[in-house]
């Protein structure tokens, strides 16, 4: 098993090389500079009116959840972004992080986050 630490939680991932060994490895993804790690939302296969799209056609999404932020972004008051925030981002400079088969993790510059979705309690 390969253990991957991703912004506050870890996930077990089978690894053929680790089956022979009983060791477990913890791998950490920590964005450096003014960057955040985002798990992209899944592309939609159903339209708003309920039409199911074929497998080859998807509505692209550019929203996701913040998995972790760099220490620099966390300290900067100009960026009100926290872990687990749902954000709208520009994927142009997104760097894919290939940890999981679904490949939905991306490191992006904080400047590419264009909106944060918040719920108003009241």
N, C-alpha and C positions, 0 to 999 in steps of 0.2 A: 504494500500500500504506500502510496506517495501522499503525504499530507501537505496541502497547500493552504497557507494563511493568506486570506484576502480581506483586509480591512475590517477586522473585528470578529471574523469567524473563520473556521478552518473546514476543509472539505477533504474527505478521503477519496483518493483516485487510485485505481489499480494500476500497477506498473509491472510488466513482465519481469524486469530485472530484479525487482524487490521480492518476488515470490521465493527466490532461493535464499535470500537474506531475511532475517527477522528485524533488521533496522528499519526505522521509519524516519523520513526526512521531512523537515518543515521548510517550505519555501515561502518567502515573504515578497509581496509586491508592494512597494512603497514609492509613490510618485515623487519625483525630485523637481525642485523649482516650483514654478507656478502651474502645477498640473494636478489633475484629479483622475481617479480610476472610476470608470462608469460601467455598469452592466446595462447594455442596450436592451430596451423593451423588444419583445418579439414582433416581427412584422405581422401585420394583420392579414388574415385570410378571409375575413367576412367584412363586407361593407356596412356602413351605418344603417342602411335599410334592410340588412339581413341577407344579402346575396353572397353565396359561397363562391370564392374565387378558385380557379384551377391551381394546382400545386406550383406551376411555373410562374404564376402571376401573384405578386404580393404588393400590398400598399407599404412603401418604405416608411419606416419610422425613424425619427431622430430624437426620440425621448429615451430616458433611462433613469436609473437610480444611481446615486453617488455611493460607491462602495467605500472609498477612502479618499482623503485629501492630503496633500503634502503638508509638511510642517509650516512651510512658508505661507500657504494659502490659509491655513488654520489661524495663523497669527494676524493676518491682514484683515482689518476691519472693513476694507472696501469690497470684500467678497463674502457676502452672507451665505456661504454654502457650507452645509454640514453633511455628515454621513447620513445616508438613507433619504436625502432630499430627491424628489423627482424633478428632473431638469429637461429643458429643451436645449439641444446643442447642435452646432455646425460640425458635421462629420469630416470636413475637408482635411483637417490635420490630425484626425484620430489615428492612433497607433494600436493595432490589434494585439492583444495579449493572448497567446495560444496556450491556455491551461486546460480548457475544457473542450469537449467535442463540439459543443454548440457555438463556440468562439464568439461570445457576446460581450467580452470584456475589452474595454478600450481605455488607453491613457490619452487624455486630451488636455490641451492648454486651457487654463481657466478662462482665458479671454474668449474661447469658443463656446462657452455656456452663455446662451442668450436670454434664458428665463428660468426661474425657479417656481415650481407650482407649490402654492401654500393653501391650506384650508383655513378660513377665518372662523374662529370659534366665537359664538355669540348669539 
